[in-house]
Amino acid sequence: MEELKLVAEWDKTFAKSGKVEHKKVTFHNRYGITLAADLYIPKNTEGKLAAIAVSGPFGAVKEQCSGLYAQTMAERGFLAIAFDPSFTGESSGQPRYMASPDMNTEDFQAAVDFLSVQDNVDPEKIGIIGVCGWGGMALNTAAIDTRIKATVTSTMYDMSRVSANGYFDSEDSEDARYEKKKALNAVRTENYKNGEYTRGGGCLPLPVSEDLPFFVKDYSEYYKGRAYHGRSLNSNEGWNTIGCMSFINQPILIYSGEIRSACLVIHGEKAHSCYFSKDAFAAMTNDSAYAENKELMVIPDAVHTDLYDNMDVIPFDKIQSFFEQYLK
């Protein structure tokens, strides 16, 4: 594995818990990329524990939302890791700030590899949590990795759908996709000619104009405000401009109806993105022989980023009971 230079001091956007042990760990995926993760272990535990791997949101780092989820699940008795995906955060991979349906699904599988061989983990009791864009990745991983016994998605995006169709499928036409691809490929040519990759831009600086959609302001208040982090793409210059274009023609939820393991899909009622979870849940359960262990939970009045860090809204009691039921 590549030796990474990891930050030693606590630099999370949430307070450190006195109920868990914390340390940095690394592991590699099958493409040879070394991934960096925060490992959270509940104090005063013995034997083999049920374990959970967490990632997301799309463009965030483990010092933000995913770390909060992992630490909280460790407080509740699970061994948990929050990891940075390939090409982002403290993980390796060049060029930086790239994403791929295949690579990012592999990142989750690599996290399961790592957990499966830990002395203090029961390899038959491994679950995953995907937040926002990594909710879609989590379902895609659950569809291929039979070692995963339970999956939670929170405020999920289907990144392939939104990339190909735009928000609310408003760009779902051949012509719209053609123009999008034409523009991105023009950027590819310029980037190659100039020998550098441009960045697409992260969230808008505060204050955000009141003329823009609420969710734009919602994102900025999280990434540019209360959860700003120097390594977060969304907090700063965003993805490589062409870094996510493969999502346009690589749908990730084709086989979600074949997921046999348990899935809990959580979303906020007032989130602009709620349709992703509702449709993903329907695809998993309609005409499926495996619908019995699938559940959709819609949180009244909650918006998208409420499920990033609002401890009064995130249903951790439900998440805990779900994992206790299926990681047993």
ZIZIQUI-V249865 format. One record per pair of residues at least 12 apart in sequence whose ideal C-beta (glycine too) atoms are under 10 Angstrom apart, sorted by the first residue. I is the first residue (numbers start at 1). J is the second residue. If there is no record, write none. Layout:
BEGIN
[[I & J] [I & J]]
END
This chain:
BEGIN
[[1 & 26] [1 & 27] [1 & 28] [1 & 32] [1 & 33] [1 & 34] [1 & 35] [1 & 92] [2 & 26] [2 & 28] [2 & 32] [2 & 33] [2 & 34] [2 & 91] [2 & 92] [2 & 93] [3 & 26] [3 & 34] [3 & 92] [4 & 24] [4 & 26] [4 & 34] [4 & 35] [4 & 36] [4 & 84] [4 & 90] [4 & 91] [4 & 92] [5 & 36] [5 & 90] [6 & 23] [6 & 24] [6 & 25] [6 & 26] [6 & 36] [6 & 37] [6 & 38] [6 & 90] [7 & 24] [7 & 36] [7 & 63] [7 & 90] [7 & 230] [7 & 231] [8 & 23] [8 & 24] [10 & 22] [10 & 38] [10 & 63] [11 & 61] [11 & 63] [11 & 229] [11 & 230] [11 & 231] [12 & 38] [12 & 61] [12 & 62] [12 & 63] [12 & 64] [12 & 67] [12 & 68] [12 & 71] [12 & 82] [12 & 227] [12 & 229] [13 & 60] [13 & 61] [13 & 63] [13 & 64] [13 & 65] [13 & 67] [13 & 68] [13 & 222] [13 & 223] [13 & 226] [13 & 227] [13 & 228] [13 & 229] [13 & 232] [13 & 235] [13 & 308] [13 & 309] [14 & 63] [14 & 64] [14 & 65] [14 & 67] [14 & 68] [14 & 69] [14 & 71] [14 & 72] [14 & 226] [14 & 227] [14 & 309] [14 & 311] [15 & 68] [15 & 71] [16 & 71] [17 & 40] [17 & 42] [17 & 43] [17 & 68] [17 & 71] [17 & 72] [17 & 74] [17 & 75] [18 & 43] [18 & 75] [19 & 40] [19 & 42] [19 & 43] [19 & 44] [19 & 71] [19 & 72] [19 & 74] [19 & 75] [19 & 76] [19 & 77] [20 & 39] [20 & 40] [20 & 41] [20 & 42] [20 & 43] [20 & 45] [20 & 70] [20 & 71] [20 & 72] [20 & 73] [20 & 74] [20 & 75] [20 & 76] [20 & 78] [20 & 79] [20 & 80] [21 & 39] [21 & 40] [21 & 41] [21 & 42] [21 & 43] [21 & 44] [21 & 45] [21 & 74] [21 & 79] [22 & 38] [22 & 39] [22 & 40] [22 & 41] [22 & 67] [22 & 70] [22 & 71] [22 & 74] [23 & 37] [23 & 38] [23 & 39] [23 & 40] [23 & 41] [24 & 36] [24 & 37] [24 & 38] [24 & 39] [24 & 62] [24 & 90] [25 & 37] [25 & 38] [25 & 39] [25 & 81] [25 & 83] [25 & 114] [25 & 118] [26 & 83] [26 & 90] [26 & 91] [26 & 92] [26 & 114] [27 & 81] [27 & 83] [27 & 91] [27 & 107] [27 & 110] [27 & 111] [27 & 113] [27 & 114] [27 & 115] [27 & 117] [28 & 91] [28 & 92] [28 & 110] [28 & 113] [28 & 114] [29 & 85] [29 & 86] [29 & 91] [29 & 92] [29 & 93] [29 & 103] [29 & 104] [29 & 105] [29 & 106] [29 & 107] [29 & 108] [29 & 109] [29 & 110] [29 & 111] [29 & 113] [29 & 114] [30 & 103] [30 & 106] [30 & 109] [30 & 110] [30 & 113] [31 & 86] [31 & 93] [31 & 100] [31 & 102] [31 & 103] [31 & 106] [31 & 107] [31 & 110] [32 & 92] [32 & 93] [33 & 85] [33 & 86] [33 & 87] [33 & 91] [33 & 92] [33 & 93] [33 & 94] [33 & 103] [33 & 106] [33 & 107] [33 & 110] [34 & 86] [34 & 90] [34 & 91] [34 & 92] [34 & 93] [34 & 110] [35 & 55] [35 & 62] [35 & 81] [35 & 83] [35 & 84] [35 & 85] [35 & 86] [35 & 88] [35 & 89] [35 & 90] [35 & 91] [35 & 92] [35 & 93] [35 & 106] [35 & 107] [35 & 110] [35 & 111] [35 & 114] [36 & 61] [36 & 62] [36 & 82] [36 & 83] [36 & 84] [36 & 85] [36 & 88] [36 & 89] [36 & 90] [36 & 91] [36 & 92] [37 & 53] [37 & 54] [37 & 55] [37 & 62] [37 & 66] [37 & 67] [37 & 70] [37 & 80] [37 & 81] [37 & 82] [37 & 83] [37 & 84] [37 & 89] [37 & 90] [37 & 91] [37 & 110] [37 & 111] [37 & 114] [37 & 115] [38 & 54] [38 & 62] [38 & 63] [38 & 66] [38 & 67] [38 & 70] [38 & 71] [38 & 74] [38 & 80] [38 & 81] [38 & 82] [38 & 83] [38 & 84] [38 & 90] [39 & 51] [39 & 70] [39 & 74] [39 & 79] [39 & 80] [39 & 81] [39 & 82] [39 & 83] [39 & 114] [39 & 115] [39 & 118] [40 & 52] [40 & 54] [40 & 67] [40 & 69] [40 & 70] [40 & 71] [40 & 72] [40 & 73] [40 & 74] [40 & 75] [40 & 78] [40 & 79] [40 & 80] [40 & 81] [40 & 82] [41 & 74] [41 & 78] [41 & 79] [41 & 80] [41 & 81] [41 & 118] [41 & 120] [41 & 121] [42 & 73] [42 & 74] [42 & 75] [42 & 76] [42 & 77] [42 & 78] [42 & 79] [42 & 80] [43 & 74] [43 & 75] [45 & 74] [45 & 77] [45 & 78] [45 & 79] [45 & 120] [46 & 120] [47 & 120] [47 & 122] [48 & 79] [48 & 118] [48 & 119] [48 & 120] [48 & 121] [48 & 122] [48 & 123] [48 & 124] [48 & 125] [49 & 74] [49 & 77] [49 & 78] [49 & 79] [49 & 80] [49 & 115] [49 & 118] [49 & 120] [49 & 121] [49 & 122] [49 & 125] [49 & 327] [50 & 73] [50 & 77] [50 & 78] [50 & 79] [50 & 80] [50 & 115] [50 & 121] [50 & 122] [50 & 124] [50 & 125] [50 & 126] [50 & 127] [50 & 149] [50 & 150] [50 & 323] [50 & 324] [50 & 326] [50 & 327] [50 & 328] [51 & 73] [51 & 74] [51 & 78] [51 & 79] [51 & 80] [51 & 81] [51 & 111] [51 & 112] [51 & 114] [51 & 115] [51 & 116] [51 & 118] [51 & 120] [51 & 121] [51 & 122] [51 & 123] [51 & 125] [51 & 126] [51 & 127] [51 & 128] [51 & 323] [51 & 327] [52 & 69] [52 & 70] [52 & 73] [52 & 74] [52 & 76] [52 & 78] [52 & 79] [52 & 80] [52 & 81] [52 & 82] [52 & 111] [52 & 115] [52 & 125] [52 & 126] [52 & 127] [52 & 128] [52 & 129] [52 & 150] [52 & 151] [52 & 152] [52 & 319] [52 & 323] [52 & 327] [53 & 66] [53 & 70] [53 & 79] [53 & 80] [53 & 81] [53 & 82] [53 & 83] [53 & 107] [53 & 108] [53 & 109] [53 & 110] [53 & 111] [53 & 112] [53 & 113] [53 & 114] [53 & 115] [53 & 126] [53 & 127] [53 & 128] [53 & 129] [53 & 130] [53 & 138] [53 & 141] [53 & 148] [54 & 66] [54 & 67] [54 & 68] [54 & 69] [54 & 70] [54 & 71] [54 & 72] [54 & 73] [54 & 80] [54 & 81] [54 & 82] [54 & 83] [54 & 108] [54 & 111] [54 & 127] [54 & 128] [54 & 129] [54 & 130] [54 & 131] [54 & 134] [54 & 138] [54 & 152] [54 & 154] [55 & 69] [55 & 70] [55 & 81] [55 & 82] [55 & 83] [55 & 84] [55 & 85] [55 & 104] [55 & 107] [55 & 108] [55 & 111] [55 & 128] [55 & 129] [55 & 130] [55 & 131] [55 & 132] [55 & 133] [55 & 134] [55 & 135] [55 & 137] [55 & 138] [55 & 141] [56 & 69] [56 & 82] [56 & 85] [56 & 104] [56 & 129] [56 & 130] [56 & 131] [56 & 132] [56 & 133] [56 & 134] [56 & 135] [56 & 136] [56 & 137] [56 & 138] [56 & 153] [56 & 154] [56 & 155] [56 & 156] [56 & 157] [56 & 308] [57 & 130] [57 & 131] [57 & 132] [57 & 133] [57 & 134] [57 & 135] [57 & 154] [57 & 155] [57 & 156] [57 & 157] [57 & 219] [57 & 222] [57 & 223] [57 & 232] [57 & 234] [57 & 304] [57 & 305] [57 & 307] [57 & 308] [58 & 85] [58 & 88] [58 & 99] [58 & 104] [58 & 130] [58 & 131] [58 & 132] [58 & 133] [58 & 134] [58 & 135] [58 & 136] [58 & 137] [58 & 156] [58 & 157] [58 & 159] [58 & 162] [58 & 233] [58 & 234] [58 & 239] [58 & 244] [58 & 247] [59 & 85] [59 & 88] [59 & 97] [59 & 99] [59 & 132] [59 & 133] [59 & 134] [59 & 200] [59 & 202] [59 & 203] [59 & 219] [59 & 223] [59 & 232] [59 & 233] [59 & 234] [59 & 235] [59 & 236] [59 & 238] [59 & 239] [59 & 243] [59 & 244] [60 & 84] [60 & 85] [60 & 88] [60 & 89] [60 & 131] [60 & 132] [60 & 133] [60 & 134] [60 & 222] [60 & 223] [60 & 227] [60 & 229] [60 & 231] [60 & 232] [60 & 233] [60 & 234] [60 & 235] [60 & 308] [61 & 82] [61 & 83] [61 & 84] [61 & 85] [61 & 88] [61 & 89] [61 & 90] [61 & 91] [61 & 227] [61 & 229] [61 & 230] [61 & 231] [61 & 232] [61 & 233] [61 & 234] [61 & 235] [62 & 81] [62 & 82] [62 & 83] [62 & 84] [62 & 85] [62 & 88] [62 & 89] [62 & 90] [62 & 91] [62 & 229] [62 & 231] [62 & 232] [63 & 82] [63 & 84] [63 & 89] [63 & 90] [63 & 227] [63 & 229] [63 & 230] [63 & 231] [63 & 232] [64 & 82] [64 & 89] [64 & 131] [64 & 222] [64 & 223] [64 & 227] [64 & 228] [64 & 229] [64 & 231] [64 & 232] [64 & 234] [64 & 235] [64 & 308] [64 & 309] [65 & 82] [65 & 131] [65 & 132] [65 & 134] [65 & 154] [65 & 155] [65 & 222] [65 & 227] [65 & 232] [65 & 305] [65 & 307] [65 & 308] [65 & 309] [65 & 314] [66 & 80] [66 & 81] [66 & 82] [66 & 83] [66 & 84] [66 & 85] [66 & 129] [66 & 130] [66 & 131] [66 & 132] [66 & 134] [66 & 154] [66 & 308] [67 & 80] [67 & 81] [67 & 82] [67 & 83] [68 & 82] [68 & 131] [68 & 227] [68 & 308] [68 & 309] [68 & 311] [68 & 314] [69 & 82] [69 & 129] [69 & 130] [69 & 131] [69 & 152] [69 & 154] [69 & 307] [69 & 308] [69 & 309] [69 & 314] [69 & 316] [69 & 319] [70 & 82] [70 & 83] [70 & 129] [72 & 311] [72 & 314] [72 & 316] [72 & 319] [72 & 320] [73 & 127] [73 & 129] [73 & 152] [73 & 316] [73 & 319] [73 & 320] [73 & 323] [75 & 316] [75 & 320] [76 & 316] [76 & 317] [76 & 319] [76 & 320] [76 & 321] [76 & 323] [76 & 324] [77 & 320] [77 & 323] [77 & 324] [78 & 121] [78 & 125] [78 & 127] [78 & 319] [78 & 320] [78 & 323] [78 & 324] [78 & 327] [79 & 115] [79 & 118] [79 & 120] [79 & 121] [79 & 122] [79 & 125] [79 & 126] [80 & 115] [80 & 127] [80 & 129] [81 & 111] [81 & 114] [81 & 115] [81 & 118] [82 & 111] [82 & 129] [82 & 131] [83 & 107] [83 & 108] [83 & 110] [83 & 111] [83 & 114] [84 & 107] [84 & 231] [85 & 98] [85 & 99] [85 & 100] [85 & 103] [85 & 104] [85 & 106] [85 & 107] [85 & 108] [85 & 111] [85 & 133] [85 & 134] [85 & 137] [86 & 98] [86 & 99] [86 & 100] [86 & 103] [86 & 104] [86 & 106] [86 & 107] [86 & 110] [87 & 99] [87 & 100] [87 & 103] [87 & 104] [87 & 107] [87 & 233] [87 & 239] [87 & 240] [87 & 243] [88 & 104] [88 & 107] [88 & 231] [88 & 232] [88 & 233] [88 & 239] [88 & 243] [89 & 229] [89 & 231] [89 & 232] [89 & 233] [90 & 231] [91 & 107] [93 & 107] [95 & 191] [95 & 196] [95 & 197] [95 & 240] [95 & 242] [95 & 243] [96 & 197] [96 & 199] [96 & 233] [96 & 239] [96 & 240] [96 & 243] [97 & 197] [97 & 199] [97 & 200] [97 & 233] [97 & 236] [97 & 237] [97 & 238] [97 & 239] [97 & 240] [97 & 241] [97 & 243] [97 & 244] [98 & 197] [98 & 239] [98 & 240] [98 & 242] [98 & 243] [98 & 244] [98 & 245] [98 & 246] [99 & 133] [99 & 137] [99 & 159] [99 & 163] [99 & 233] [99 & 239] [99 & 240] [99 & 243] [99 & 244] [99 & 245] [99 & 246] [99 & 247] [100 & 243] [100 & 244] [100 & 245] [100 & 246] [100 & 247] [100 & 250] [101 & 136] [101 & 137] [101 & 140] [101 & 159] [101 & 160] [101 & 163] [101 & 244] [101 & 246] [101 & 247] [101 & 249] [101 & 250] [101 & 251] [101 & 252] [102 & 140] [102 & 246] [102 & 250] [102 & 252] [103 & 137] [103 & 246] [104 & 130] [104 & 133] [104 & 134] [104 & 136] [104 & 137] [104 & 140] [104 & 141] [104 & 159] [104 & 247] [104 & 252] [105 & 136] [105 & 137] [105 & 138] [105 & 139] [105 & 140] [105 & 141] [105 & 142] [105 & 143] [105 & 144] [105 & 145] [105 & 252] [106 & 137] [106 & 141] [106 & 144] [106 & 145] [107 & 134] [107 & 137] [107 & 141] [108 & 128] [108 & 130] [108 & 134] [108 & 137] [108 & 138] [108 & 140] [108 & 141] [108 & 142] [108 & 144] [108 & 145] [108 & 148] [108 & 151] [109 & 128] [109 & 141] [109 & 144] [109 & 145] [109 & 147] [109 & 148] [111 & 126] [111 & 128] [111 & 141] [112 & 126] [112 & 127] [112 & 128] [112 & 141] [112 & 145] [112 & 147] [112 & 148] [113 & 145] [113 & 147] [115 & 127] [115 & 128] [115 & 147] [116 & 147] [122 & 327] [122 & 328] [123 & 147] [124 & 147] [124 & 149] [124 & 327] [124 & 328] [125 & 149] [125 & 150] [125 & 323] [125 & 326] [125 & 327] [125 & 328] [126 & 145] [126 & 147] [126 & 148] [126 & 149] [126 & 150] [126 & 327] [127 & 142] [127 & 148] [127 & 149] [127 & 150] [127 & 151] [127 & 152] [127 & 261] [127 & 262] [127 & 264] [127 & 319] [127 & 322] [127 & 323] [127 & 326] [127 & 327] [128 & 141] [128 & 142] [128 & 145] [128 & 148] [128 & 149] [128 & 150] [128 & 151] [128 & 152] [128 & 153] [128 & 261] [129 & 150] [129 & 151] [129 & 152] [129 & 153] [129 & 154] [129 & 264] [129 & 266] [129 & 319] [129 & 323] [130 & 142] [130 & 151] [130 & 152] [130 & 153] [130 & 154] [130 & 155] [130 & 156] [130 & 157] [131 & 152] [131 & 153] [131 & 154] [131 & 155] [131 & 156] [131 & 157] [131 & 266] [131 & 307] [131 & 308] [131 & 314] [132 & 153] [132 & 154] [132 & 155] [132 & 156] [132 & 157] [132 & 159] [132 & 219] [132 & 234] [132 & 273] [132 & 276] [132 & 304] [132 & 305] [132 & 307] [132 & 308] [133 & 155] [133 & 156] [133 & 157] [133 & 158] [133 & 159] [133 & 160] [133 & 162] [133 & 163] [133 & 244] [133 & 247] [133 & 273] [133 & 276] [134 & 153] [134 & 154] [134 & 156] [134 & 157] [134 & 159] [135 & 151] [135 & 152] [135 & 153] [135 & 154] [135 & 155] [135 & 156] [135 & 157] [135 & 158] [135 & 159] [135 & 265] [135 & 266] [135 & 267] [135 & 273] [135 & 276] [135 & 277] [135 & 280] [135 & 307] [136 & 153] [136 & 156] [136 & 157] [136 & 158] [136 & 159] [136 & 160] [136 & 161] [136 & 162] [136 & 247] [136 & 251] [136 & 252] [136 & 253] [136 & 256] [136 & 276] [136 & 277] [136 & 280] [137 & 153] [137 & 156] [137 & 157] [137 & 158] [137 & 159] [137 & 252] [138 & 151] [138 & 152] [138 & 153] [138 & 154] [138 & 156] [138 & 263] [138 & 265] [139 & 151] [139 & 153] [139 & 156] [139 & 158] [139 & 252] [139 & 253] [139 & 255] [139 & 256] [139 & 259] [139 & 263] [139 & 265] [139 & 280] [139 & 281] [139 & 283] [139 & 284] [140 & 158] [140 & 159] [140 & 160] [140 & 251] [140 & 252] [140 & 253] [140 & 254] [140 & 255] [140 & 256] [140 & 259] [141 & 252] [141 & 259] [142 & 255] [142 & 256] [142 & 258] [142 & 259] [142 & 260] [142 & 261] [142 & 262] [142 & 263] [142 & 284] [143 & 252] [143 & 253] [143 & 254] [143 & 255] [143 & 256] [143 & 257] [143 & 258] [143 & 259] [143 & 260] [143 & 261] [143 & 263] [143 & 284] [144 & 255] [144 & 258] [144 & 259] [145 & 261] [146 & 259] [146 & 260] [146 & 261] [147 & 261] [148 & 259] [148 & 261] [148 & 262] [148 & 263] [149 & 260] [149 & 261] [149 & 262] [149 & 323] [149 & 326] [149 & 327] [149 & 328] [150 & 261] [150 & 262] [150 & 263] [150 & 264] [150 & 293] [150 & 319] [150 & 322] [150 & 323] [150 & 324] [150 & 325] [150 & 326] [150 & 327] [150 & 328] [151 & 259] [151 & 261] [151 & 262] [151 & 263] [151 & 264] [151 & 265] [151 & 294] [151 & 322] [151 & 323] [151 & 326] [152 & 262] [152 & 263] [152 & 264] [152 & 265] [152 & 266] [152 & 295] [152 & 297] [152 & 315] [152 & 318] [152 & 319] [152 & 322] [152 & 323] [153 & 263] [153 & 264] [153 & 265] [153 & 266] [153 & 267] [153 & 276] [153 & 277] [153 & 280] [153 & 281] [153 & 296] [154 & 264] [154 & 265] [154 & 266] [154 & 267] [154 & 268] [154 & 277] [154 & 297] [154 & 299] [154 & 307] [154 & 308] [154 & 314] [154 & 315] [154 & 319] [155 & 265] [155 & 266] [155 & 267] [155 & 268] [155 & 271] [155 & 273] [155 & 274] [155 & 276] [155 & 277] [155 & 299] [155 & 302] [155 & 303] [155 & 304] [155 & 305] [155 & 306] [155 & 307] [155 & 308] [155 & 314] [156 & 265] [156 & 266] [156 & 267] [156 & 271] [156 & 273] [156 & 274] [156 & 276] [156 & 277] [156 & 280] [156 & 281] [156 & 307] [157 & 273] [157 & 276] [157 & 277] [157 & 280] [157 & 304] [158 & 247] [158 & 251] [158 & 252] [158 & 253] [158 & 256] [158 & 273] [158 & 275] [158 & 276] [158 & 277] [158 & 279] [158 & 280] [158 & 283] [159 & 244] [159 & 247] [159 & 250] [159 & 251] [159 & 252] [159 & 276] [160 & 244] [160 & 246] [160 & 247] [160 & 248] [160 & 249] [160 & 250] [160 & 251] [160 & 252] [160 & 253] [160 & 254] [161 & 247] [161 & 251] [161 & 252] [161 & 253] [161 & 275] [161 & 276] [161 & 279] [161 & 280] [162 & 244] [162 & 247] [162 & 273] [162 & 276] [163 & 177] [163 & 180] [163 & 244] [163 & 245] [163 & 246] [163 & 247] [163 & 248] [163 & 249] [163 & 250] [163 & 251] [164 & 176] [164 & 177] [164 & 180] [164 & 181] [164 & 247] [164 & 248] [164 & 249] [164 & 250] [164 & 251] [165 & 177] [165 & 248] [166 & 180] [167 & 213] [167 & 215] [167 & 272] [167 & 273] [167 & 275] [168 & 272] [168 & 273] [168 & 275] [169 & 275] [169 & 279] [177 & 248] [177 & 249] [180 & 245] [180 & 248] [181 & 245] [181 & 248] [181 & 249] [183 & 241] [183 & 242] [183 & 245] [184 & 241] [184 & 242] [184 & 243] [184 & 244] [184 & 245] [184 & 248] [185 & 242] [185 & 245] [186 & 242] [187 & 200] [187 & 240] [187 & 241] [187 & 242] [187 & 245] [188 & 241] [188 & 242] [188 & 245] [190 & 241] [190 & 242] [191 & 240] [191 & 241] [191 & 242] [192 & 242] [197 & 239] [197 & 240] [197 & 241] [197 & 242] [197 & 243] [198 & 237] [198 & 238] [198 & 240] [198 & 241] [198 & 242] [198 & 243] [199 & 233] [199 & 236] [199 & 237] [199 & 238] [199 & 239] [199 & 240] [199 & 241] [199 & 243] [200 & 233] [200 & 237] [200 & 238] [200 & 239] [200 & 240] [200 & 241] [200 & 242] [200 & 243] [200 & 244] [201 & 233] [201 & 234] [201 & 236] [201 & 237] [201 & 238] [201 & 239] [201 & 241] [202 & 219] [202 & 220] [202 & 223] [202 & 224] [202 & 232] [202 & 233] [202 & 234] [202 & 235] [202 & 236] [202 & 237] [202 & 238] [202 & 239] [203 & 216] [203 & 217] [203 & 218] [203 & 219] [203 & 220] [203 & 221] [203 & 222] [203 & 223] [203 & 224] [203 & 225] [203 & 228] [203 & 232] [203 & 233] [203 & 234] [203 & 235] [203 & 236] [203 & 238] [204 & 216] [204 & 217] [204 & 219] [204 & 220] [204 & 223] [204 & 224] [205 & 220] [205 & 224] [205 & 225] [206 & 220] [206 & 221] [206 & 223] [206 & 224] [206 & 225] [206 & 228] [207 & 220] [207 & 221] [207 & 224] [207 & 225] [208 & 220] [208 & 221] [208 & 224] [213 & 272] [214 & 270] [214 & 271] [214 & 272] [214 & 303] [214 & 304] [215 & 271] [215 & 272] [215 & 273] [215 & 303] [215 & 304] [215 & 305] [216 & 272] [218 & 271] [218 & 272] [218 & 303] [218 & 304] [218 & 305] [218 & 306] [218 & 308] [219 & 234] [219 & 304] [219 & 305] [219 & 308] [220 & 234] [220 & 235] [220 & 305] [221 & 305] [222 & 234] [222 & 235] [222 & 304] [222 & 305] [222 & 306] [222 & 308] [222 & 309] [223 & 235] [223 & 236] [223 & 305] [223 & 308] [224 & 236] [226 & 305] [226 & 308] [226 & 309] [227 & 305] [227 & 308] [227 & 309] [252 & 280] [253 & 276] [253 & 279] [253 & 280] [253 & 283] [253 & 284] [254 & 283] [255 & 283] [255 & 284] [256 & 280] [256 & 281] [256 & 282] [256 & 283] [256 & 284] [256 & 285] [256 & 288] [256 & 294] [257 & 282] [257 & 283] [257 & 284] [257 & 285] [257 & 286] [257 & 287] [257 & 288] [257 & 289] [257 & 290] [257 & 291] [257 & 294] [258 & 284] [258 & 288] [258 & 289] [258 & 290] [259 & 284] [259 & 285] [259 & 288] [259 & 290] [259 & 293] [259 & 294] [260 & 288] [260 & 289] [260 & 290] [260 & 293] [261 & 290] [261 & 293] [261 & 294] [261 & 326] [262 & 290] [262 & 292] [262 & 293] [262 & 294] [262 & 295] [262 & 322] [262 & 323] [262 & 325] [262 & 326] [262 & 327] [263 & 280] [263 & 281] [263 & 284] [263 & 285] [263 & 290] [263 & 291] [263 & 293] [263 & 294] [263 & 295] [263 & 296] [263 & 322] [263 & 326] [264 & 281] [264 & 293] [264 & 294] [264 & 295] [264 & 296] [264 & 297] [264 & 315] [264 & 318] [264 & 319] [264 & 321] [264 & 322] [264 & 323] [264 & 325] [264 & 326] [265 & 277] [265 & 278] [265 & 280] [265 & 281] [265 & 284] [265 & 285] [265 & 294] [265 & 295] [265 & 296] [265 & 297] [265 & 298] [266 & 295] [266 & 296] [266 & 297] [266 & 298] [266 & 299] [266 & 302] [266 & 307] [266 & 314] [266 & 315] [266 & 318] [266 & 319] [266 & 322] [267 & 280] [267 & 281] [267 & 296] [267 & 297] [267 & 298] [267 & 299] [267 & 302] [267 & 304] [267 & 307] [268 & 298] [268 & 299] [268 & 300] [268 & 301] [268 & 302] [268 & 303] [268 & 304] [268 & 305] [268 & 306] [268 & 307] [268 & 310] [268 & 313] [268 & 314] [269 & 298] [269 & 299] [269 & 300] [269 & 301] [269 & 302] [269 & 303] [269 & 306] [270 & 298] [270 & 299] [270 & 300] [270 & 301] [270 & 302] [270 & 303] [270 & 304] [270 & 306] [271 & 298] [271 & 299] [271 & 302] [271 & 303] [271 & 304] [271 & 305] [271 & 306] [271 & 307] [272 & 303] [272 & 304] [273 & 303] [273 & 304] [273 & 307] [274 & 298] [274 & 299] [274 & 302] [274 & 303] [274 & 304] [277 & 296] [277 & 297] [277 & 298] [278 & 296] [278 & 298] [280 & 296] [281 & 294] [281 & 295] [281 & 296] [281 & 297] [281 & 298] [282 & 296] [284 & 296] [293 & 322] [293 & 325] [293 & 326] [295 & 318] [295 & 322] [297 & 315] [297 & 318] [297 & 319] [297 & 322] [299 & 313] [299 & 314] [299 & 315] [299 & 318] [300 & 313] [301 & 313] [302 & 314] [302 & 315]]
END
